[in-house]
Amino acid sequence: MLKLINYINFKNMSQQKGFTIIELIVVIAIIAVLATIVSTNVLGYVAKSKNTAIKANMANLIVYGLTYYTDNAGSYSGFCTSPKVLNFQTAINSSAAPNTSTCDYNSANEAWCTVVQLQIPLASNHPTNYCVDSTGKKLEKYDAFCSSGVCAVP
């Protein structure tokens, strides 16, 4: 009896030559859903890492600002156009929304400020700005901007 069952099962399997179209469509649909989930998560992590890179470069800019101020006899004159700041701006712009990084200092050259738009907004309908200034202030708000070398919000 066992030999007969094995013979019948083997005979049925040998007659099937491949997968049915329904089986293939189901497998492709499952793969597509998984790929969508994975790519969404990966893109979110990429944007978060770009925001982290922006914040790290902005923190380094604060440290460089202190050095610049000391080396230039207590003045920020030419700070925003100095080669090192321009290198920071290039690095920041490579991670930020295109051409959103700005640097400003007040008329007396006693304070500077820089602001950039982040990749991931705080609210879904407002882009988020990240602002740092010569006092060490770090401000992350959708309406942050530079005013006379200081981070401000309206």
N, C-alpha and C positions, 0 to 999 in steps of 0.2 A: 504494500500500500504506500509506504514512504517513497519507494522508487517511482511510483506512478505520479505522486504529487510533485516530486522534483522534476520529473520529465515534463509535466504540464507547465510548471513555472518557467522552466528553461525554454520551452517551446514558445511561450507567450513573449518572453523577453527577447528572444532572437528575432521575432517578427517586427519589433519596434526598431526603427532605424534612426530616430532622432527625437528632438523635442517638438512639441506642438507649437504652433504660432502663439497660442494663448500663454503657454509657459514662458516663452521668450519675451512677450510683451510685459508680463508680470515682473520678470527679473529686471528688465530695462526700467520699468517704472520705479521699482524699489531702489535701484542704483541712482536714478535721477533724484529721487527724494533725499537720499543720503548725501549725494553730492551737493545739493542745495543747502542742506543743513550745515555741512562742513564748511563750504565756501563762505556762508554768511558769518559763521563764527570766526573764521580765519581773517576775513576782511575787518571785522570788529577789532580783533587783536592788533592788526596792522595799524589801524587808526589810533588806537590807544597807545601803541608804542611810539608813533609819530608825535602825539601830544607829550609823552614823557620826554622825548628827545628835545622838543621845543622848550619845555620847562627847564631841562638841564642846561641847555645853551643860554637861556635867559638868566639862570642863576649864575653861570660863569660870567655873563656880561656884567652882572652886579659887582662881582669880585674884580673884574678888569677895570670897571669904572672907578673903584677906589684907588687902584694902582695908577690909573691915568691922572686922576685928580692930584695925587701926591707928586707924581713926576712932572706935572705942569703947573707947579706953584699955586695950587688951589683954584684951578680953573678947568672947566670942561670945554673950553674953546677948541673946536675942531674934533671933538670926541666922536660925533656921529659919522664923520667922514674919514676917521682914522682907518688904516688898513686892517687892523685887528677887528674893529667893530664891523667893518664891511665883510670880513670873513665870517664873523658870527651871524650877520644878517643873511649871508648866502646859505649857511648851514640851516638857519631857522626857516628860510624860505623854501628850502628843499623838502622840509617836513610839513610846512603850513599850507593853508589855502594860498593859491598863487597871488603873489604881489600884495600881501596884506601886512607885511612887516614895515613899521615906520619907526624912526628915531627922531627925537626932538630934544632941544635944550632951551632953557629960558634965555632971555635977552642979556642977562648979566653973566651968563655962562657959569652959573652956580649950581645948576641942577639939570639932569637929563632924564629922559623917559623913553621907553620903547614899548610898542604894543603890536600884537600879532593875532590873527584869527586862528583858532584851534581847529583841528579836524573833526572832533566830536563835540557838538554843542551841548550845553547844559539843558536847554529846552529844545524840543523838536522844531520849533518854528523860528528860532533866533540863533544866528551864529554866535559863538562864544569867543570873546577876546581875552587874551592873557597879557597883562601889563606889568612891567617892572620899572622901578625908577631908582635914582641915586640914593634915596633914603633906605633902600632895601625892601620897599613895599612890593608885594606880589598880589595882584588883583585879578581874579578870574570871574568876569561877569560879561553878559552879552552886550552891555552898553559901555564898557570901560574904554577910555581913550586917554591920550596924552594932552595935557594942558600946561604950558609954560614949564615943561620939564618935570611934571608931577602926574602920577596916575590919578585919574578922576572918573567919576560916574555922574551922569546928569541928575 
